[in-house]
Amino acid sequence: MGANTSQVSDLSDNPSLRTLVGTESISENDPFWNQLISFTFISPTSSGDSKLLEEAVIPLAKILIENNPRSGNFGALVRIFLGRTKELKVSTECQDQLFIWQAHNALFMIRCLLKVFIREMSEEELHLQFSYQERAPGSCAETGSEDLLEELLSNLIHLIVEVPLLDITYSILFEAVTTLLVFFSYQLFNKDILRDGLIYQHIMKGRCLSLTSRLVKTLLYNFIRQEKCPPPATHIFEQKAEGGLLYGLASGVASGLWSVFTLGGAGNKAGVDQEHNPLPLSNQSLLLLLVLANLTDGPDWPNPYRQAITCFRNTQDTSSMSAEQPHTFQINFNSLYTALCEQQRSDQATLLLYTLLHQNANMRTYMLSRTDMDNLVLPILEILYHVENRNSHHVYMALIILLILTEDDAFNRSVHEVELKNITWYTERTLTEISLGSLLILVVIRTIQFNMTRTRDKYLHTNCLAALANMSAQFRCLHQYAAQRIISLFALLSKKHNKVLEQATQSLRGRLGDDTALPDYAQDLNVIEEVIRMMLEIINSCLSNSLHHNPNLVYALLYKRELFEQFRTHPSFQDIMQNLDTVIGFFSQRLELAGSDLSVERVQEVIIKGAQALPTDRLKKFPELKFKYVEEDQPEDFFIPYVWSLVFNAGVGLHWSPHGIELFSMDSG
């Protein structure tokens, strides 16, 4: 970094950088600045080397922190960048690639320094670093004529929304998005949720407010476009046949510096490189969007970015805009839906899907109206299927998305009409042909069983069962294996119930003459009985509403009828067991009349005919099972730590940030 620098080890001795961080003030008209931001740099090719870059910048940044009150050089660097941003749009139209490249380099240097500044000082102290500027030779003072910090924030947003995304602008747009994320990274150094501050005020209420809808729209389109990082030879300069100075300067960026930020900085897992992160601008734009959407409301104003996300509409919506929604805009829902379907492998894309489904009624209505819901649901099911390889928050998001979808009866009917073939990622059993609804049931049941044996998370159990309950009245033509797994889950719960009941009985006997504290088996028993009750209600709901559509479930029920015997007289289950007893008794009698040694095909034939003959009034009616996702059930600010864990893992924060890691680094536990 700095003119003629070629590798990380040279940074500390680079004369241009030593001048920048030194005690001498440098006039903004000095040719030094052009030299400084015309650097070539053979940069890291791995995340480990990216850490070396950060570590090389730290001592230089600390020297600048000490000398900047006298020199004002940091503010001068910022003003050099701001001077170039005013002409970036024109430079793009004129294909002035050298101008864009130098503006990018200046912003890259600002971002590297800011990462250290934010680690080392408070927002108030950071604001002072922006305010120092030269007044007379050898002296420097604060200036009240401008707020350079707000000016930089505003210009970054203007840059993002006004400069078109092209090969030659990709790098500077990426830097602008990432620098905004760095500004917000104070959260990474605080265990408490930050609810105020200078940067917060500028973004939420200052000059940036008028650009709210344009910024959100641009970030969404960056996500939608999924533009890959341009090839090194084209994203700054095209190679000239004769070579020359311009190409020589550009090649240092093209072959080197670019990998600094495509690597994602220091927070990524080992081995991550550009090949594994081909969409850096898309990914960073989505992270910034989620950070903005999850900023807390002010004491007397709502978060405008959340407002924009919750009220934007389809480009095909021709109705007039509401004055009550000042930050609304229109965007192509089909393109957004396609991008959401394609990108669910990442936590942040799943969190965006949740946000839109839960908070944007226009987008939710559009998604539920799609006839290709399998494109959206299958990636969500795959997340749940690989639960052991996902972090707990990603799994929660996937489950909540399913719960929100199953609140819609039309969705619950339509999933059983979509036929799938050869689900290769489902390995427990070969599924050559199965409905989307049956696959959904299989995956949710598998998630419940995983949770019972591993994490034992009541919240996860609740969401899984709620989704099944919402679907149960519309179960149609359940796959044989899905029907078996429903009954197998009940068998597992029954076995667990008996074990806990036995432990509770033994503990009561052991209490006689013993004052030792014993486990609270009564509470465990109560929890397992609640789950059993829910499973019985799910089975009953299916039988009461669509028995004739589900012969495979009746077959599985009859095959394991002995499982239900112990619950017939249990006071917690007597009412719900009446219908199951009626169904089991009715079909058992018809099978006895059909003779002995019946084949599977003959049993199924008897069941199908019997289902048409069973009078519906013989089954007791229970209230419809309907569960809604309520965000208030989540802990306060539940998603803010989650979002910042994603930001940290993307390498925006310094890899050795000392305070916020316990809160913001989340693992699969």
N, C-alpha and C positions, 0 to 999 in steps of 0.2 A: 504494500500500500504506500503511495507516494511515488514520485517519478523514479523509474528505473529499478524499483524493487522487484526481486524475482522469487523470493521465497520467504516463509514465515520467520526463519532465523535472522533475516536481514532487517526486520522491522525496527527493532530497538536501536539500531545504528543508522537507520535511514536519515540522511541530513534534512530532507524536506519535512519529515515527521518531527524530527528534533526541533526544527524551527517553529513548526506549528504549536508544539506544546511548551515552547520556551517562554522566556520572560519578555521578549521583545514584541511589541505590537506590530502587526502587519497591515498596511493599508489595503482596503478592498480593491484599490486600483493597481496594486502591485502585481507584476507579471508572475510572481510566486504562485498565485492561486491557479493559474492555467497549468503551470508545471506540476503542482501538487495533484490536481485531479485528472492528469493525463498519464495515469500510472499503468504499468504492466505488472502482472503479478502471477507467478506460478503458484496456484493456491491448492488447498488440501484436496485429496481424492478419497478421503474416508472421514467418517464422523470423528474418529480419534484425532485425525489431523486438524479437524475443525476446532476441537478443544485447544489444540496448540495455538491456533490463531487467536482465540479468545484470551488465552493466557499471555500471548505476546502483546496484545492490545492493553491489558490491564495496567502494567506499569506506566505506559505512555499516557493512558487516561488519567491516572492518579497524578502524574506530573502536571497535566493540563488543569486538573481540578485546583491544584495549588497555585498555578501561575495565571489562570484565566482572569481572576479579579484585577490583575495588573495589565494583562495583555488584551483581554477581550477577544482573543482569537477564535474561540468557539463561536461566539456570536457572529464574528466576521465570516466564518465558514458557512454558518446557516444563511447569512444574507447573500453570500455568493450563490448558494443553491437556490434561494428564493428568486434572485435575479434571473436565473435561467428558467425557472418554472413558468415565468410570465410569457415566455416565448416557446414553450414546449409544443403547444398545439400547432403553431405555425411551423416549427421545425419538423414536426411529423408530416405535415402536408407537403413540405418542401424536401422531405427525405434527407434532412440535415442530420446524418447519423452521428457525426463527431460531436455536435452540440448535445444530442440526447445522451451519448455515452459519457460525456463529462458531467452532465447533470446527475446521471446515475451514480458515477463514482463519488461525487460530493455527498449524495444521500447515503450511499453505502458507508462512508466514513462517519457521517453523523450517527447512523444507526449503531455502528460498532462502539462509538464513544458513549452513546446513550445507555447501552446495556450496562456499562460499568457505572455511569453516573447514577442510574436508578438503583443499583445495588448499594452504592456508597452514600447516598444522601436522601433527604426527605424531598417532597414535592416543592416545598418552599425554597429549599436550597437549590434545587434544580432550576427553579424559576429565576433565581439570582444569576446562575451561570448563563442564562440567556440574556440577562439584562445588562451584563458588563459590556462596555464598549469604550473604545479609545476616545478621550476628550482632547488630550494634548500629548505631545511626545513624552513617553516615559510614564504616563499616568492614565488611569482608567477609572471610570465611575459608573454608577448605575444611571440609567436613563428612564425617564417616565414618558417619553414621547411615543413609544410603541411597546406593544406586548409581543415580543418576538416569539415566545412560546405559542401563543394563540395564532399568530401569523403562520407559523410552521404547520400547526395542526390544520388550519383552514386550507392552506396551500396543498397539503397532502391529499385532503379530501377532494379539492378542485381537480388535482392531477388525476386521481382515480376515476372521477366521473366524466372528465372532459377529454382526456387523451385516449384516442381509440386503441384498441388492443391489436397490435400488429407484431410481426417478428422483431422489428427494430425497437418497439416500445415495451416488449414483454418484460425485460429485466427491470426497467425503472418502475413499471406498474407493480411488479412483485415487491420491489424495495419499499414503495410507498405503503402498500398494505402491511408489510412486515414491520415497518417503522411505527405505524399506528398501534400494532399489537405490542411492540416494545414499550410504547408510552403507557399502555394499560398494565404492563407487567409488574407494577408496584404490588399488585395483588399476590404475586408469587412470593413476596417477602413478608406477608402478613397472615397470621392465622385467622384473624377476624375478617369478616366480609367488609370491604371498603365501600362506604356509602356516600362519600363526599370527597372533595379535593379539587385542586386547581384544574387538572386535566378533565376530571368528571364534569366540572362546571362548564368548561369551554365546549366540550363535546355535546352536552345536554342542553345548554342554554345560550351559548355564545353565537358567534358568527357561523358556526358549523350547523346550527339548527335548521337553517333554511335549505340545507342540502340533504336533509335526512332521507327523504324518499328516493332521491337520485342515487345516494350512496347505497342504500339497501338494494335497490333495483340493479345497480351495477355489480355489486357483490354476488347477487343471485345469478346474474347472467354470466359472470366469471365461472361460477360453479356449473351452470348449465353447459357452457361451451366446452369445458374439459380440455382446454388447449394444452398440448404438451409443450415442454420447453423446446424452443426452436433449436435446430442444429447449430453448433458453435460457429460455423462459418457464415451463418446468415443472421443471427439475432442481433449482432452489432454491425458488422460490415460484410459485404460480399467480397470475396478474394479477387484482387485484380490480377490480371495475367502477368503484369510486370512487377507485382509486389509493391513495394514503396512504403513510405512513412506511415500512411493511414492504416494500411493493413498490418504493419508491424505493431502499431499501438493496439489495434483492436484484437489481434490474436492473443495477446496476453489475457484479455478479459474472456475471449471466446473459449480459449483452451484451459483457462485456469480459474479466474475469480468467480465465474458463474457457478462453479461447483460448490462454492462456499454456501450459497443459499439454496441451491437445489439439494444439497445434503441435509438441509433442515437445521443446521447449527449443531449445538452440543448436546441437545436433549434426546436425540434419537437413539434407538437401540443400535448396538454394534452391527456393522455390516450394511447399514442402510446407505444407499447411494442413489444417484440420479436414475439408474435403471429401475430401482424399486420405488422411486418417487417421481414418476414422469409428469405429474400434474402439479407442480409447486404453486402456481398462481391460483389455480382452482382450490387447492387445499387450504392455502393461507386465507383466501377470500372467505371461505366458509367458516374458518375459525374466527376471523374478525367479525363476521355477521353474528355468530353465536355469542361472542363476547358482548357486542353491542346490545343484542336482544336480551341478555341476562343482566345488564346493569340494573341496579335497584332503582325504584322510583324515588324521586325527590320528595321532600316534605309537603310540597304543594304543587307538584307537577308530575305527570306520568312519564315513563320512559318513551321518548318519541320513536325510537328505533323498534321497540316492541310494538308500538301502535302501527307502524308501517308494515311490519311483518304480519300482523293479525288482520289487516283490512285490505291488502292489495287484491286486485281482481284480474280476471282473465281478459286478454286483449279482445276476445270476441264478445265481451259484455258491453253492450251499447247504451246501457242506462246511465243517467247523469251521475256525476260524482257527488257524494254527500259533503256538505259543508262541515258536518260534525266530525269528519275524518280528514283532517288537514294534511296528513302524510300518506294518503293512499296513492296508488299508482296502478298501472296495468302491466301485466307480463304474460308471456305465452305459457299457459298451463300445460299444454301438451309437451312442450320442451322440458319444462320443470319436472313433470311427472316421469318422463323418460330418464332424465338424469338421476332422479331419486331411485328409480328401479335399478339402474346400472351401478350405483355407488354404495349400496348398503353394506359392503364389506367393512366400511370405516365407521367408527363410533360417531364422528361428527355428522355424517350423512344420515345416520339413524336418528340422531338427536334433532336434526333439522326436520326430518319426516315427522317425528313426534310433535315438534313445535307447530308445524303447519296443520297436522290433523287435529290437534287439541285446541289451537287458538285461532286458526283462520277458517271460518265457516265456509267461505267461498271455495277454498281449496279442498276442504273435507268433502263437500257436496260433489265437487268435480271428481275426486278420486273414487268415491263410492258409486259414481255413475259409469265408470269405465267397465268395458266388457272384457278387458284383459287384466283383471286384478291378479291373476296368477303371476304376472311379471313383477308385481310388488310384494305379494305374500310369500312367494317361494324364497327370495333372499332373506326375509325375516325368519322363516322357518329354519333355514340353513344356519342362521346365527344361533338359534336355540338348540338345534341339533348338535352343534359343536360347543355346547355350553362349557365343557371343561377347558376349552382353549380361549374362552372369552372372559373379559373382566366383568364383574358383577353388574356394573352400570350399563354396559352394552346389552346384557341379557335383560335387565329391567326395562330398558327402553323398548326392546323388541316385544316383550310381554305386554307392556302398556299399549303399544301400537295395536297388537292383536285385540286387546280388551276394547279399545276405542272402536275398532272396526266391527267387532261382534255386537256392539250396541245397536247396529243397524240390521233389521230383520231381512231386508233385501240382500245384504251381503251374506247373511247366514244361509239363505236359500241358494244364492248363486254359486257359492263355493262347492256345492254338491253337484252342480251341473257342469263343472269344468273337469274334463278327463285328462289325466296326465299319464305319460308313459316313461318308463325307465328312469326313475329318480336315482341317479348314480351315487349321490352323496349319502343316501340312506342305505346303510350297510348291514343292519341287523337282519334284514330279510329282503330278498329280491322282489321289488315292486314293479312288475311289468306294466300294470295298468291299475290306476287308483284315482279316485276323485280328489280334488284339492281339499275338500272338506274332511275326508277321511285321513288324508295326510296331515292336515292341521291337527286333528285329534291325536294321531299317533305321536307327533312331535311334542305336543303339550303334555301328554301323559308321560312320555319319556323324561321331560324336564321335571315333572313332579317326582318321578322315581329317583332321578339323579339328586334332587334336593333332599329327599328323604334319607338317602344314604350318605350324602356329603355335607352340604351346607346347612341344611335344616333351617331354612329361612322362612318364617311364617308369612312375610310379605310376598315372597315369590309364590308360595302355595296359594295364597289368597287370589292373586291375579290369574294364575293358571286355572283354578277352579271356577273363577268368575267368568272367564272366557268360554269354558266348556258349558257352563250353566246358560249363558246367553245364547249359545248355539243349539242347545239340547232340544228345544221344541221344533227346530227345523232340521234335525238330523234326517238325512235321506239316503237310502240305499248304502248304508255303511259297509265298507269293505270288511270281509270276513276277519282279516287281521286286526282292523281297528276295533271291531266288536269284541274280539278276544282280549285285546289290551285293556279295554274298559273294565271288563270283568276281572282280569288279572290284577289291575290296580286295586280293585275292591278286595281281592284276595290278600294282597300285600298289606292293605290297611287293616283287614280283619286279623291277620297274623300278628301285626304290631299291636293291635288292641288287646289281644289275648296275652301277649307278653307283658305289656305294661300293667294289665289287670293282675296278672300273677305276681309281678314285682310289688305292686301296691298291697296285695294281700299278705305277702311275706313280710313286708316292712311293718305292717300293722301288728303282726305276730311278734316281730322282733322288738317292738316298742315296750312290751311288757317287761318291767323291771330294768329298762335301759334308758338313760337320759340322753344318749348320743343323738345328735341331729341327723335326720334321715332325709333323703331326697323327697321333693314334693311330687309324688307320683299322681296325686289327685289332679294337679294342674295338667300334667302330661296326658292323663286319661281324658280330661275335659277337651283338650286340644284335638286329640285323635278322634274323639267322638264327634266333634264339630266337622271334621273332614269327612268322616264316614257318613254323617247326615247329609252333607253336601253331595257326595257321590250318589247316595240313594235318591236324592232329589233330582239329580241329573238323569239317572236311569229312568226314574218315574216320569219325568217330563217328556222324555222321548217316547215312552210307552203310551202315555196318555194322549199325545198329540200326533204321533206318526208311527204307531205300531205296525200298520200294514205296509209301511215303506221300509221297515228294518227287520226282515226275517233273520238276518245274521245275528243281530243282537239278541233276539228271542232264543235262537239256537244256543248261543254262548251262555245265556242266562239259565236255560234248562240243563246244559251240560255241567254247570257248576252250581246247581240249585242248593246243594248242601251248605254252601257258604253262608246262605241267608238264614238258615234255621235258627242260629243263636240270637239273631236280632229280632225275631218275631215278637218275643215277649218283653223285649227291652223297652223301658218306659220312654227313652229318648227317640225310639224309632218305630213304635207301634203304629202310629198313624200312617207314616209313609210306607210301611211294609204291607199295608192292606192291599194296595194295588199290585205290588209284586207278587203277593200270595195269590191274588186272583189270576194273574197272568200265568204264573207257574202251574197253578192247579188246573186251569182251563186247558192249557196245551198238554200237560202231562196226561190228562184224561183222554184227550184225542189221540195221543200217541199210543196209549194202552189199547184203545179200540182198534188202532191200525194194525196191531199185532206185535210180535216180538222179532228180534234180530233184523231190525229195519236198517237199510243202507242210509248213508248220509243224504243221498239224493231224495230218498223216500221221506226221511224226517223233514227235510226242507220243504218238500211238497206239502206235507201235512201242516206245517207251520204257515205256509203262504195261504192255504185255503182256510185255515183256522183264523188267521188274522182278519179275513173278510167276514167271518161269521161271528166274531166276538162283539157283542153289543157294547157300544161306547158308554152307555149309561151305567155299566157295571163297574167302571173305573171312577173312583172319587176324584173330583176336581180340586186342584191345589192352585194357589196364586202363581201367576206366571213368574218364572225366574228371570229377573232382569237386574243386572249390576252395571253401574256407571263408574267410569274412572273420575275420581275427584282429586284435583291437584292438592287440595288442602290436606289430604292424607299424607302428603310428603312432608319431611322436615322443612323448616323455613330455609329458603335459599338452597334447596337441595341440588339444583343444577349448576350453581355457580362454582363450587369446588370441582364438579365433574368437567365443566367446560375448561377450567384452568388446568386441570390435569392433562387434558388434550393439548392445550397450548404448550405446556411445559414439555410434553413428550415430543412436540413438533420442533423443539429446540429454540423457541423464542426467548425463554428465560435463560440466564446463565446457569451452566450445569452444576455450579456449586452454591446456588442460592441457599442461604443458611436457615431461614426462618419458616418459610411456608411449605416446605417439602412434606412434612407430616400430614398436612391437610390436603395438599394438592397432588400428591403422587398416590394413585390408587391402583391396587393390584386386583387380581381375580378373586380375592377373598371377600 
